[in-house]
Amino acid sequence: MIECNRCLMNNSIDVNIEFDEHGICNHCNSFDQKKSIRLVSDEDRELAFSNLISKIKKSNTKGKYNCIVGVSGGVDSSYVAYLAKKNGLRPLCIHLDNGWNSELAVDNIQKILTKLDISLYTHVIDWNEFRKLQLSFLKSGTPDGEIPSDHAIQATLWQEASKRGIKYILSGMNFSTESIAVETNAYGHYDWKYIKSVHKLFEDSTLKTYPRFSLLKLFYYTFIKNIRIVGILNYINYSKDEAVETLKNELGWRSYSGKHHESVYTRFFQGYFLPKKFNIDKRIGHLSDLIKTNQISKDEARKVLLEPTYDLQLQADDKEFALKKLKISEKEFDDIVNSKNRTFREYPNNYGFGKIAKKTADFLRGLNLYPK
């Protein structure tokens, strides 16, 4: 195993990783190259944040809401809701109920929105339809099993913003703690062609009500409707630990066992399925992001990795619950685990167009024509 001299990324978690002459990986170098266009500098932060808030307020002076916040009950989205309300915005929070909410997530969402006095719209997905889509991705042999949820969440946010005449979607995604992305480990958030093709191959059913958007629709939302996704946490000096303490002390929010564990499926998929089938420990990327931004030391991160991905008894309980909810047997699940590992490249997709879209967005950010 070859590990980066700066973070924990290695050629086991990313088979395509590259290192420079100093032993620094491409993920760290990419972060350093892009942070000037993805993060506001210390000296410009106060003015940039103030201008952003002002722009959002002016975007919809007569409507009931001037921005949308997607909430999951997790740290980042909860803090975005807090930040929006604290700065005088009129947010509408939107939640996609995909059938996998933990009780704690439901409680956290209720607590923070009640205390902040923010309205909530919940889109409940058709469970039987969504269950079959999740099974399609499990059967595909790719590590992209979270893509059906991620795509549906984004589609719902776009659709609601368009329908309600709201120009800004405030995202909890932030470059400081979520810059590392291994394409072959999680691809397809924006690729409806890929999602549709996987489902067609493995399930004999149609996706009639599943929220989706194509690249053409994305162009429509962005350049015709002028809707902007804003990583508002990129405009502040965002510290995950400080955000957690604020949410706990001011809103009564409670922590989870790990990142994105507000969803039972995410907890099971990332903490049990990915390590078992693909030998992928998502914590390596998450911790490496924190190392790069000096929120944790490399030695501290190593200690975290010595622990199980999450409680072993809870893993067993989650597995039993997931198999029952997905309506598959232990043998069917074992067959999935033991099947050939594949990547998105083995299925029809719009990868090339997606790369162009990302490069275009970064180019526009560099010209200050698109939000961070």
C-alpha positions as CSV (number, residue, x, y, z in Angstrom):
1,M,0.0,0.0,0.0
2,I,1.2,3.5,-0.9
3,E,-0.2,6.3,1.2
4,C,-0.1,10.0,0.7
5,N,2.5,11.9,2.8
6,R,-0.1,14.5,3.7
7,C,-3.5,12.7,4.1
8,L,-4.6,9.1,4.4
9,M,-5.6,8.4,0.8
10,N,-3.8,5.4,-0.7
11,N,-3.9,3.1,-3.7
12,S,-6.2,0.7,-1.9
13,I,-9.1,3.1,-1.5
14,D,-8.3,4.7,-4.9
15,V,-6.7,2.4,-7.5
16,N,-6.2,5.4,-9.8
17,I,-4.5,7.6,-7.3
18,E,-1.4,9.5,-8.4
19,F,1.5,11.0,-6.4
20,D,3.9,13.8,-7.1
21,E,7.6,13.9,-6.5
22,H,7.0,14.7,-2.8
23,G,4.6,11.8,-2.2
24,I,1.5,14.1,-2.2
25,C,-1.6,12.6,-3.8
26,N,-3.7,14.1,-6.6
27,H,-6.6,14.6,-4.1
28,C,-4.5,17.0,-2.0
29,N,-3.0,18.7,-5.0
30,S,-6.5,19.2,-6.5
31,F,-7.7,20.7,-3.3
32,D,-4.8,23.2,-3.2
33,Q,-5.4,24.1,-6.9
34,K,-9.2,24.6,-6.6
35,K,-9.6,26.1,-3.1
36,S,-9.1,29.6,-4.4
37,I,-12.2,29.3,-6.6
38,R,-14.2,27.0,-4.2
39,L,-13.5,28.8,-0.9
40,V,-13.6,32.5,0.0
41,S,-10.2,33.8,1.3
42,D,-10.0,35.0,4.9
43,E,-9.6,38.6,3.9
44,D,-12.6,38.6,1.6
45,R,-14.9,36.3,3.6
46,E,-16.9,38.9,5.6
47,L,-17.7,41.1,2.5
48,A,-18.4,38.1,0.2
49,F,-20.8,36.5,2.8
50,S,-22.6,39.8,3.3
51,N,-23.0,40.3,-0.4
52,L,-24.3,36.8,-0.8
53,I,-26.9,37.2,1.9
54,S,-28.0,40.6,0.4
55,K,-28.3,39.1,-3.1
56,I,-30.5,36.2,-1.8
57,K,-32.7,38.7,0.1
58,K,-33.2,40.8,-3.0
59,S,-34.0,37.8,-5.2
60,N,-37.5,37.3,-3.9
61,T,-38.8,40.3,-1.9
62,K,-42.5,39.5,-2.3
63,G,-42.5,35.7,-2.0
64,K,-42.8,33.8,1.3
65,Y,-39.4,32.2,0.8
66,N,-36.2,33.4,-0.8
67,C,-34.1,30.3,-0.6
68,I,-34.4,26.5,-0.2
69,V,-32.4,24.3,2.2
70,G,-32.4,20.5,1.8
71,V,-32.3,19.0,5.2
72,S,-31.4,15.4,6.2
73,G,-31.0,15.9,9.9
74,G,-27.2,15.7,9.5
75,V,-24.6,18.2,10.7
76,D,-24.0,20.2,7.5
77,S,-27.6,20.6,6.3
78,S,-28.8,21.4,9.9
79,Y,-26.1,24.1,10.2
80,V,-27.1,25.6,6.8
81,A,-30.6,26.0,8.1
82,Y,-29.3,27.6,11.3
83,L,-27.0,29.9,9.3
84,A,-29.8,31.0,6.9
85,K,-32.2,31.9,9.7
86,K,-29.6,33.6,11.8
87,N,-28.8,35.9,8.9
88,G,-32.3,37.0,8.2
89,L,-33.1,34.8,5.2
90,R,-36.5,33.2,4.7
91,P,-35.7,29.5,4.0
92,L,-38.1,26.7,3.1
93,C,-36.5,23.4,4.2
94,I,-37.1,20.4,2.0
95,H,-36.6,16.8,3.0
96,L,-36.8,13.7,0.8
97,D,-38.2,10.7,2.7
98,N,-36.8,7.7,1.0
99,G,-38.0,5.3,3.7
100,W,-34.7,5.0,5.5
101,N,-34.8,7.8,8.1
102,S,-33.5,6.9,11.5
103,E,-35.6,7.9,14.5
104,L,-32.9,10.3,15.6
105,A,-32.9,12.0,12.2
106,V,-36.6,12.6,12.3
107,D,-36.2,14.0,15.9
108,N,-33.3,16.3,14.9
109,I,-35.2,17.7,11.9
110,Q,-38.3,18.4,14.0
111,K,-36.2,20.0,16.8
112,I,-34.1,22.3,14.7
113,L,-37.0,23.5,12.5
114,T,-39.3,24.1,15.4
115,K,-36.7,26.1,17.3
116,L,-35.7,28.1,14.2
117,D,-39.4,28.5,13.1
118,I,-38.7,27.2,9.6
119,S,-41.4,25.6,7.4
120,L,-40.8,22.1,6.1
121,Y,-41.9,20.4,2.9
122,T,-41.4,16.6,2.8
123,H,-41.5,14.7,-0.5
124,V,-42.3,11.0,0.3
125,I,-40.9,8.8,-2.4
126,D,-42.8,5.8,-3.8
127,W,-41.3,3.1,-1.6
128,N,-41.9,0.0,-3.8
129,E,-40.5,1.9,-6.9
130,F,-37.5,3.1,-5.0
131,R,-36.8,-0.3,-3.3
132,K,-36.4,-1.8,-6.8
133,L,-34.1,0.9,-7.9
134,Q,-31.9,0.4,-4.8
135,L,-31.8,-3.3,-5.6
136,S,-30.8,-2.6,-9.2
137,F,-27.7,-0.8,-7.9
138,L,-26.8,-3.5,-5.5
139,K,-27.1,-6.1,-8.3
140,S,-25.0,-3.9,-10.6
141,G,-21.8,-4.7,-8.7
142,T,-20.8,-1.1,-8.5
143,P,-20.2,0.9,-5.2
144,D,-22.8,3.5,-6.3
145,G,-25.7,2.3,-4.2
146,E,-26.2,5.8,-2.7
147,I,-26.7,7.4,-6.1
148,P,-30.5,6.7,-6.3
149,S,-31.0,8.8,-3.1
150,D,-28.6,11.5,-4.0
151,H,-30.1,12.1,-7.5
152,A,-33.6,12.1,-6.2
153,I,-32.7,14.7,-3.5
154,Q,-31.2,17.0,-6.0
155,A,-34.0,16.6,-8.5
156,T,-36.6,17.4,-5.7
157,L,-34.7,20.6,-4.8
158,W,-34.5,21.8,-8.4
159,Q,-38.1,21.0,-9.0
160,E,-39.4,22.7,-5.9
161,A,-37.2,25.8,-6.5
162,S,-38.5,26.0,-10.1
163,K,-42.1,25.5,-9.1
164,R,-42.0,28.1,-6.3
165,G,-40.0,30.8,-8.2
166,I,-37.0,30.5,-5.8
167,K,-33.6,31.3,-7.2
168,Y,-31.3,30.0,-4.5
169,I,-30.7,26.5,-3.1
170,L,-28.4,26.5,-0.1
171,S,-26.4,23.3,0.0
172,G,-24.6,21.7,2.9
173,M,-21.9,20.4,0.5
174,N,-18.7,22.2,1.3
175,F,-15.2,22.1,-0.1
176,S,-13.4,22.1,3.2
177,T,-14.7,18.8,4.5
178,E,-16.0,17.1,1.3
179,S,-13.5,17.8,-1.5
180,I,-12.3,14.2,-2.0
181,A,-14.3,12.2,-4.5
182,V,-13.1,8.9,-6.0
183,E,-15.1,8.6,-9.2
184,T,-15.1,4.8,-9.4
185,N,-16.3,4.7,-5.7
186,A,-19.4,6.9,-6.1
187,Y,-20.5,8.1,-9.5
188,G,-23.8,9.3,-11.0
189,H,-25.3,12.0,-8.8
190,Y,-26.2,14.0,-12.0
191,D,-26.3,11.2,-14.5
192,W,-29.9,10.1,-15.2
193,K,-28.8,8.1,-18.2
194,Y,-26.6,5.9,-15.9
195,I,-29.3,5.5,-13.3
196,K,-31.9,4.6,-15.9
197,S,-29.7,2.1,-17.7
198,V,-28.7,0.3,-14.5
199,H,-32.3,-0.1,-13.4
200,K,-33.4,-1.3,-16.9
201,L,-30.8,-4.0,-16.8
202,F,-31.6,-5.4,-13.4
203,E,-35.3,-4.8,-12.6
204,D,-38.4,-5.3,-14.8
205,S,-40.2,-2.2,-13.7
206,T,-40.5,1.5,-14.7
207,L,-39.7,4.5,-12.7
208,K,-42.9,6.5,-13.1
209,T,-42.7,8.8,-10.1
210,Y,-39.0,8.8,-9.2
211,P,-37.7,12.4,-9.1
212,R,-35.1,12.8,-11.8
213,F,-33.4,15.4,-14.1
214,S,-31.4,15.1,-17.3
215,L,-28.5,17.3,-18.3
216,L,-30.8,19.2,-20.6
217,K,-33.1,19.9,-17.6
218,L,-30.1,20.9,-15.6
219,F,-29.2,23.5,-18.3
220,Y,-32.8,24.7,-18.1
221,Y,-32.8,25.2,-14.4
222,T,-29.4,26.9,-14.4
223,F,-29.5,29.1,-17.4
224,I,-33.2,29.6,-18.2
225,K,-34.7,29.7,-14.7
226,N,-31.4,31.1,-13.2
227,I,-31.5,28.9,-10.2
228,R,-28.2,28.7,-8.3
229,I,-26.9,26.1,-5.9
230,V,-24.8,27.9,-3.3
231,G,-22.4,26.1,-1.0
232,I,-22.9,28.7,1.7
233,L,-20.5,26.9,4.0
234,N,-17.7,27.8,1.6
235,Y,-18.3,31.5,2.5
236,I,-17.4,31.0,6.2
237,N,-14.6,29.5,8.2
238,Y,-16.5,26.2,8.6
239,S,-15.5,23.9,11.4
240,K,-17.4,20.6,11.7
241,D,-16.7,20.4,15.5
242,E,-17.9,24.0,16.1
243,A,-21.0,23.4,14.0
244,V,-21.9,20.3,16.1
245,E,-21.4,22.2,19.4
246,T,-23.6,25.1,18.1
247,L,-26.4,22.8,17.1
248,K,-26.2,20.8,20.3
249,N,-26.2,23.9,22.6
250,E,-28.6,26.1,20.8
251,L,-31.0,23.7,19.1
252,G,-30.8,20.4,21.1
253,W,-29.5,18.5,18.1
254,R,-28.0,15.1,18.9
255,S,-25.0,13.4,17.2
256,Y,-24.9,10.3,15.1
257,S,-22.5,7.3,15.1
258,G,-20.8,8.5,12.0
259,K,-20.9,10.8,8.9
260,H,-24.3,10.6,7.1
261,H,-25.6,8.1,9.6
262,E,-28.9,9.9,9.8
263,S,-30.0,7.4,7.2
264,V,-30.1,3.8,8.2
265,Y,-29.4,2.7,4.6
266,T,-26.3,5.0,4.4
267,R,-25.0,3.8,7.7
268,F,-25.4,0.1,6.6
269,F,-24.2,0.7,3.0
270,Q,-21.1,2.8,3.9
271,G,-20.3,1.1,7.2
272,Y,-21.0,-2.6,6.3
273,F,-21.6,-3.2,2.6
274,L,-18.8,-1.1,1.1
275,P,-16.0,-2.5,3.3
276,K,-17.3,-6.1,2.9
277,K,-17.7,-6.2,-0.8
278,F,-15.3,-3.6,-2.1
279,N,-12.9,-3.1,0.8
280,I,-13.8,0.6,0.8
281,D,-13.7,2.5,4.1
282,K,-15.4,5.9,3.4
283,R,-13.9,7.2,6.6
284,I,-10.5,7.4,4.9
285,G,-11.7,10.1,2.5
286,H,-13.8,11.9,5.2
287,L,-10.8,12.0,7.6
288,S,-8.4,13.1,4.8
289,D,-10.6,16.1,4.1
290,L,-10.3,17.1,7.8
291,I,-6.6,16.5,7.8
292,K,-6.1,18.9,4.8
293,T,-8.0,21.6,6.5
294,N,-6.2,21.1,9.9
295,Q,-9.3,20.0,11.7
296,I,-7.7,16.8,12.8
297,S,-4.1,15.4,12.9
298,K,-3.0,12.4,10.9
299,D,-2.3,10.5,14.0
300,E,-5.7,11.3,15.4
301,A,-7.3,10.1,12.2
302,R,-5.4,6.8,12.3
303,K,-6.8,6.1,15.7
304,V,-10.3,6.5,14.4
305,L,-9.6,3.9,11.7
306,L,-8.5,1.4,14.3
307,E,-12.2,1.3,15.5
308,P,-15.0,-0.6,13.6
309,T,-16.8,1.5,11.0
310,Y,-19.6,1.5,13.6
311,D,-21.0,-0.6,16.4
312,L,-20.9,-4.3,15.5
313,Q,-24.2,-5.2,17.0
314,L,-25.8,-2.3,15.2
315,Q,-24.3,-3.5,12.0
316,A,-25.9,-6.9,12.5
317,D,-29.2,-5.3,13.3
318,D,-29.0,-3.0,10.3
319,K,-28.3,-5.9,8.0
320,E,-31.3,-7.8,9.2
321,F,-33.5,-4.8,8.9
322,A,-32.2,-3.9,5.4
323,L,-32.6,-7.4,4.0
324,K,-36.2,-7.5,5.3
325,K,-37.0,-4.1,4.0
326,L,-35.5,-4.7,0.6
327,K,-37.3,-8.1,0.5
328,I,-34.2,-10.2,-0.3
329,S,-32.9,-13.4,1.4
330,E,-29.6,-13.9,3.1
331,K,-28.5,-16.0,0.1
332,E,-29.5,-13.3,-2.4
333,F,-27.5,-10.8,-0.4
334,D,-24.5,-13.1,-0.2
335,D,-24.7,-13.6,-4.0
336,I,-24.6,-9.8,-4.4
337,V,-21.6,-9.5,-2.1
338,N,-19.7,-12.3,-3.9
339,S,-20.6,-11.1,-7.4
340,K,-18.0,-9.5,-9.7
341,N,-17.0,-5.9,-8.7
342,R,-17.7,-3.4,-11.5
343,T,-17.7,0.4,-12.1
344,F,-20.0,2.8,-13.7
345,R,-17.9,2.7,-16.9
346,E,-19.4,-0.7,-17.7
347,Y,-22.9,0.8,-18.1
348,P,-24.3,3.5,-20.4
349,N,-23.6,6.9,-18.9
350,N,-23.1,10.6,-19.6
351,Y,-19.7,10.8,-18.0
352,G,-18.1,13.0,-20.7
353,F,-20.9,15.6,-20.6
354,G,-20.8,15.6,-16.8
355,K,-17.0,16.4,-16.8
356,I,-17.7,19.3,-19.2
357,A,-20.5,20.6,-16.9
358,K,-18.2,20.5,-13.8
359,K,-15.3,22.3,-15.6
360,T,-17.7,24.9,-16.9
361,A,-19.0,25.5,-13.3
362,D,-15.5,25.9,-12.0
363,F,-14.6,28.2,-14.9
364,L,-17.6,30.4,-14.0
365,R,-16.7,30.3,-10.3
366,G,-13.2,31.6,-11.2
367,L,-14.8,34.5,-13.0
368,N,-17.2,35.1,-10.0
369,L,-20.1,34.4,-12.3
370,Y,-21.3,31.3,-10.3
371,P,-21.6,30.9,-6.5
372,K,-19.0,28.9,-4.6
